[in-house]
């Protein structure tokens, strides 16, 4: 269910940090479509506008959340009433340098954001993007009452950021909500995440190097994540809490690979078993969205079959590679 239209955003000043990313670029467009005064902050000079409508008024601000002066200038210009923090460091190889980078950016940047909200926008609500990876190998379906169990540099930093903003809730008179999406996918996503890797390989008649694919993941379509974030952003009464944004469905990766291959008319080897599982592979991954449904009436709308169809269609249009059924 999407509680639209989000009329409460009309005229609101909203700062989206991480506005150059896959989720951030779509969130800024959605906010603008609901009448918000949107400021998209990014350390990059250009944002990801794939599939976006550039006619919507958005102010793009170049700033690095680890550089306090740049971030302060962005706050000065935006004067936000709502802040979405979608920033994170790129995932590394899991070495000690990766932990340093993640803690400096993903966690350290969050501290800088909190400092500036406290000093320059004390009435603003922070919506902090966490991750279902914070649950690690906990029992499924993941529920918000479970303790965190990070298993990577990225999830360690995300857990630290979550714990910090919730602690700041009491210590700094600070309003914050943590959203924990599961595995987000959809049109506009590129890079080394599973879905774009599969589409890129099968649409080019290449065999990807995959594990045996018995592990499950809870894939959630990006538009569903955006509707969830929008609902949380106008719900300051929920401050101090964590909410999963998920499909509630555990999909085996081998099944997802087969679905993508069929959509791309690929009939060759799926690539399953060409590499081993990671040393600490999470084999079961699925999260409950019961809490956010009870609080806001939100639930996902797009099934994995429909979401993959839309995603492959986007690749077909943009790259002229796939041929849909």
Helices and strands as residue ranges (DSSP letters): G 7-9, E 13-17, H 22-33, E 37-42, E 58-62, H 68-78, E 82-85, H 96-102, I 103-107, H 108-120, E 125-129, G 132-135, H 153-171, E 175-181, E 183-185, H 194-203, E 216-217, E 219-221, H 222-233, G 236-238, E 241-245, E 251-252, H 253-263, H 290-296, H 304-319
